[in-house]
Amino acid sequence: MEQQQVRVNPLDKRQGKAVVVFSGGQDSTTCLFWAQQRYEEVEAVTFRYGQRHELELDCAASIAAELGVKHHMLDMSLLGQLAPSALTRADVAVADAPAEGGLPNTFVPGRNLLFMSFAAVLAQGVGARTIVTGVCETDFSGYPDCRNVFIQSLNVSINLAMDSSFVIETPLMWLDKEQTWELADQLGAFDFVRERTLTCYNGIPSDGCGECPACKLRSSGLERYLARRDGGGVSASLQGGAR
């Protein structure tokens, strides 16, 4: 299959204000850099929901501070109490693969539904009309709330519920992990994303434990991208939009 080209769109004028749903991981940090190049003002929101890898909260706060982004930390620990998942239960091991016909045991029911809804409330309060999230349908790990159809329907529902005109941007929606690394590189953030982010379900920063599903996905994408980049298969000059 032909490799989709990642494109970074040069903007003559940055737009208004955006709120980035931010975990401190590879995807959301790439989105934060992406947003900073497109919006005059960017704020980030991180959710404490009882996740087993709570170190991501410190990582998110540290990254936001270093990039000069106003950072909001919202307590949604009730979600961890309601939604049994390997990400919210320390006594549940992360499975390598979902049971046949089932969802991954790292799926947290309702997580993105609630995150995006509360991000919209925050965005309205700070005067932002754009919400940026790093969900991705290409490498979505079987999570139904990372699909484009869900995000589009939620965008409509939020606007109806709040009588507003929010736009939910998903710059990674159709990119796989290899292409997400390429986008970070084109944004000038490759080393930062690789060294400073936390994707690992076991709470190990940078390249992580190498064993959990999140680390394997991140690592395989990185290996493919580096092989293609070092082999000369990455464009030196990109035009258009990251879609």
C-alpha positions as CSV (number, residue, x, y, z in Angstrom):
1,M,0.0,0.0,0.0
2,E,1.3,3.4,-0.9
3,Q,2.7,5.4,2.1
4,Q,0.5,8.4,2.9
5,Q,2.6,11.6,3.0
6,V,2.4,13.6,6.1
7,R,2.0,17.3,5.3
8,V,2.5,20.3,7.5
9,N,0.5,23.3,6.5
10,P,2.4,26.6,6.7
11,L,0.1,29.3,8.0
12,D,0.4,33.0,7.1
13,K,-1.6,34.0,10.2
14,R,-2.3,32.0,13.3
15,Q,-5.9,31.5,14.4
16,G,-7.5,32.4,17.7
17,K,-7.4,30.2,20.8
18,A,-7.4,26.4,21.3
19,V,-7.6,23.9,24.2
20,V,-5.6,20.7,23.8
21,V,-6.6,17.6,25.6
22,F,-3.2,16.6,27.0
23,S,-1.9,13.5,28.7
24,G,1.9,14.1,28.3
25,G,2.1,11.2,25.9
26,Q,3.5,11.0,22.3
27,D,0.2,11.8,20.6
28,S,-1.1,14.7,22.7
29,T,2.4,16.3,22.9
30,T,2.7,16.2,19.1
31,C,-0.8,17.8,19.0
32,L,0.4,20.5,21.5
33,F,3.3,21.4,19.2
34,W,0.9,21.3,16.2
35,A,-1.6,23.7,18.0
36,Q,1.1,26.1,19.0
37,Q,2.0,26.6,15.4
38,R,-1.6,27.3,14.4
39,Y,-3.2,29.3,17.2
40,E,-2.4,32.6,18.8
41,E,-3.0,31.1,22.3
42,V,-3.1,27.5,23.5
43,E,-4.1,26.0,26.8
44,A,-3.9,22.4,27.8
45,V,-6.1,20.3,30.0
46,T,-5.2,17.0,31.7
47,F,-7.5,14.7,33.6
48,R,-6.8,12.7,36.8
49,Y,-9.1,9.7,36.5
50,G,-7.4,7.2,38.7
51,Q,-5.0,6.0,36.0
52,R,-2.4,3.5,37.1
53,H,0.3,5.4,35.3
54,E,-0.2,8.6,37.3
55,L,3.3,9.7,36.5
56,E,1.8,11.0,33.2
57,L,0.3,13.8,35.3
58,D,3.7,15.1,36.4
59,C,5.0,14.6,32.8
60,A,2.1,16.6,31.4
61,A,2.6,19.5,33.9
62,S,6.3,19.6,33.2
63,I,5.9,19.7,29.5
64,A,3.2,22.4,29.6
65,A,5.4,24.5,31.8
66,E,8.5,24.1,29.6
67,L,6.4,25.1,26.5
68,G,4.9,28.0,28.3
69,V,1.3,26.6,28.0
70,K,-1.3,27.4,30.7
71,H,-2.2,24.0,32.1
72,H,-5.4,22.8,33.8
73,M,-5.6,19.6,35.9
74,L,-9.1,18.4,36.4
75,D,-10.1,15.7,38.9
76,M,-12.2,13.0,37.4
77,S,-11.3,10.2,39.8
78,L,-14.9,9.1,39.8
79,L,-14.4,7.7,36.3
80,G,-11.7,5.3,37.7
81,Q,-14.2,4.1,40.3
82,L,-16.9,3.5,37.8
83,A,-15.0,2.1,34.9
84,P,-13.1,-1.2,35.6
85,S,-10.1,-1.3,33.3
86,A,-6.5,-2.3,33.4
87,L,-5.7,1.4,33.2
88,T,-7.6,2.1,36.4
89,R,-7.0,-1.1,38.4
90,A,-3.5,-1.8,39.6
91,D,-4.5,-5.4,40.3
92,V,-5.6,-6.0,36.7
93,A,-2.7,-7.0,34.3
94,V,-2.5,-5.3,30.9
95,A,-3.4,-8.0,28.4
96,D,-1.3,-8.3,25.2
97,A,-4.5,-8.6,23.1
98,P,-8.2,-8.4,23.6
99,A,-10.3,-11.4,24.0
100,E,-11.9,-12.6,20.8
101,G,-14.7,-10.3,19.8
102,G,-14.0,-8.0,22.8
103,L,-12.4,-4.7,23.6
104,P,-8.8,-4.3,25.0
105,N,-8.8,-4.5,28.8
106,T,-7.1,-1.1,28.8
107,F,-10.3,0.5,27.3
108,V,-11.8,2.9,29.9
109,P,-15.6,3.2,29.1
110,G,-16.8,6.8,28.6
111,R,-13.3,8.3,29.0
112,N,-13.1,10.3,25.7
113,L,-16.8,11.2,26.0
114,L,-16.3,12.8,29.4
115,F,-12.9,14.3,28.5
116,M,-14.2,16.0,25.4
117,S,-17.3,17.2,27.2
118,F,-15.4,18.8,30.1
119,A,-12.8,20.2,27.7
120,A,-15.6,22.0,25.9
121,V,-16.9,23.4,29.2
122,L,-13.3,24.6,30.0
123,A,-12.9,26.0,26.4
124,Q,-16.1,28.0,26.7
125,G,-14.9,29.4,30.0
126,V,-11.5,30.5,28.6
127,G,-12.9,31.8,25.3
128,A,-11.6,29.1,23.0
129,R,-13.6,27.7,20.2
130,T,-11.2,24.9,19.1
131,I,-10.5,21.7,21.0
132,V,-7.6,19.6,19.8
133,T,-7.3,15.9,20.6
134,G,-4.8,13.2,19.6
135,V,-7.3,10.4,19.0
136,C,-6.4,8.3,15.9
137,E,-8.5,5.8,14.0
138,T,-5.5,4.2,12.1
139,D,-3.8,3.0,15.3
140,F,-6.8,3.2,17.6
141,S,-6.0,0.0,19.5
142,G,-9.7,-1.1,19.2
143,Y,-11.0,1.8,21.3
144,P,-14.4,2.8,19.9
145,D,-14.2,6.4,21.3
146,C,-11.1,7.1,19.1
147,R,-13.1,6.7,15.8
148,N,-13.8,9.6,13.6
149,V,-17.5,8.9,13.5
150,F,-17.6,9.3,17.3
151,I,-15.7,12.5,17.3
152,Q,-17.9,14.0,14.6
153,S,-21.1,13.0,16.4
154,L,-19.8,14.3,19.7
155,N,-18.8,17.6,18.1
156,V,-22.4,18.0,17.0
157,S,-23.8,17.0,20.4
158,I,-21.6,19.4,22.3
159,N,-22.6,22.3,20.1
160,L,-26.3,21.4,20.5
161,A,-25.9,21.0,24.2
162,M,-24.0,24.2,24.8
163,D,-25.5,26.3,21.9
164,S,-22.0,26.9,20.7
165,S,-19.8,26.4,17.6
166,F,-16.8,24.4,18.8
167,V,-14.6,22.7,16.3
168,I,-12.8,19.5,17.4
169,E,-9.5,19.1,15.6
170,T,-8.0,15.7,15.2
171,P,-4.6,16.1,13.4
172,L,-3.6,12.5,14.0
173,M,-6.9,10.9,13.0
174,W,-5.7,9.3,9.8
175,L,-2.0,8.9,10.7
176,D,-0.4,5.7,11.9
177,K,2.4,5.8,14.5
178,E,5.1,6.0,11.9
179,Q,3.4,9.1,10.4
180,T,2.9,10.6,13.8
181,W,6.6,10.4,14.4
182,E,7.1,12.1,11.0
183,L,4.7,14.9,12.0
184,A,6.6,15.5,15.2
185,D,9.8,15.7,13.2
186,Q,8.3,18.1,10.7
187,L,7.2,20.3,13.7
188,G,10.7,20.3,15.1
189,A,9.7,18.3,18.1
190,F,11.0,14.8,17.3
191,D,13.7,14.6,20.1
192,F,11.5,16.4,22.6
193,V,8.6,13.9,22.0
194,R,10.9,10.9,22.1
195,E,12.7,11.9,25.3
196,R,10.1,13.8,27.3
197,T,6.8,12.0,26.8
198,L,5.2,9.1,28.7
199,T,3.2,6.6,26.7
200,C,4.0,3.4,28.7
201,Y,1.1,1.8,30.7
202,N,3.7,0.9,33.3
203,G,4.6,4.6,33.8
204,I,8.1,4.5,32.4
205,P,9.0,7.7,30.4
206,S,10.6,8.0,27.0
207,D,11.0,4.6,25.2
208,G,9.1,2.9,28.1
209,C,9.1,-0.7,29.2
210,G,9.0,-2.0,25.7
211,E,6.5,-4.7,26.7
212,C,3.1,-3.2,27.1
213,P,0.8,-2.6,24.0
214,A,1.3,1.1,24.1
215,C,5.1,0.8,24.1
216,K,5.1,-1.8,21.3
217,L,2.9,0.4,19.1
218,R,5.1,3.5,19.8
219,S,8.3,1.5,19.2
220,S,7.3,-0.2,16.0
221,G,6.2,3.2,14.5
222,L,9.5,4.8,15.6
223,E,11.5,2.0,14.0
224,R,9.6,2.2,10.7
225,Y,9.9,6.0,10.6
226,L,13.7,6.0,11.4
227,A,14.3,3.4,8.7
228,R,12.4,5.4,6.2
229,R,13.9,8.7,7.2
230,D,17.5,7.5,7.3
231,G,16.9,5.7,4.0
232,G,15.9,9.0,2.3
233,G,12.2,8.2,2.1
234,V,11.0,11.3,3.9
235,S,10.3,14.5,2.1
236,A,12.6,17.4,2.9
237,S,9.9,19.9,2.2
238,L,6.2,19.4,3.0
239,Q,3.3,21.4,1.9
240,G,-0.5,21.2,2.5
241,G,-2.3,20.1,5.7
242,A,-1.7,17.2,8.1
243,R,-4.8,15.1,7.4
